[in-house]
Amino acid sequence: MKVLVVGGAGYIGSHMVQDLLDTGSLQTQNSGGPRRGDPPRLVADSGLIRRQLGWLPAYSDLETVVRHAWAWESTALRALAR
């Protein structure tokens, strides 16, 4: 399966690309660098949903999220190919 990552030059995208490379899901990377107008830093905060709904993430690190998502996608695609 081929994976196309668009926007892999920023902080989040570059970490996602690295995790995909680590799982063997992505073969190559081509980054054109940040785009004009991209913020220098982005921060994700799940505090609001945690407080209001009591939500807790099943996985807290990006590498684990990518590994589980890739495993699920790979299984689903194999099932569809049958």
C-alpha positions in Angstrom: 0.0 0.0 0.0 1.2 3.5 -0.8 0.7 6.4 1.6 0.7 10.0 0.6 1.4 12.5 3.4 0.5 16.1 2.5 1.7 18.8 4.9 4.5 16.7 6.4 6.8 19.6 6.7 5.5 21.1 10.0 6.0 19.9 13.5 3.0 17.5 13.6 3.3 16.4 10.0 7.0 15.7 10.3 6.5 13.6 13.5 3.7 11.7 11.7 6.0 11.1 8.7 8.7 9.8 11.1 6.3 7.4 12.8 5.1 6.1 9.5 8.7 5.6 8.4 9.4 3.8 11.6 6.5 1.4 11.1 7.6 0.7 7.5 4.4 2.2 6.2 6.1 5.0 4.3 9.0 4.5 2.0 10.2 8.0 1.2 9.7 11.5 2.4 9.9 14.7 0.3 9.4 17.9 2.3 9.2 21.3 0.7 9.5 23.1 4.0 7.0 25.2 5.8 4.4 27.1 3.8 4.1 30.9 3.9 1.8 31.8 6.8 2.3 28.5 8.7 2.5 29.3 12.5 5.8 28.6 14.1 4.3 26.4 16.7 1.0 24.5 17.3 -0.2 23.0 20.5 -3.0 20.5 20.9 -4.8 20.5 24.3 -7.5 17.9 25.2 -8.2 19.6 28.5 -11.6 20.9 27.5 -13.0 17.5 26.4 -11.4 15.8 29.4 -13.1 18.3 31.8 -16.5 18.4 30.1 -16.9 14.8 29.0 -14.4 12.9 31.2 -12.8 11.7 28.0 -9.4 10.0 28.3 -7.3 9.0 25.2 -6.7 5.3 24.8 -3.2 6.0 23.6 -1.3 9.1 24.6 1.7 9.1 22.2 1.7 9.6 18.5 3.9 6.5 17.7 1.3 4.2 19.4 -1.6 6.0 17.7 0.1 5.6 14.2 1.0 1.9 14.8 -2.6 1.0 15.9 -4.2 3.1 13.0 -1.8 1.5 10.5 -2.6 -2.0 11.7 -6.3 -1.3 11.6 -6.1 0.2 8.1 -4.0 -2.7 6.8 -6.4 -5.2 8.1 -9.5 -3.4 6.7 -7.9 -3.0 3.3 -6.9 -6.7 3.2 -10.6 -7.6 4.1 -11.9 -5.3 1.3 -9.5 -6.9 -1.2 -11.0 -10.4 -0.7 
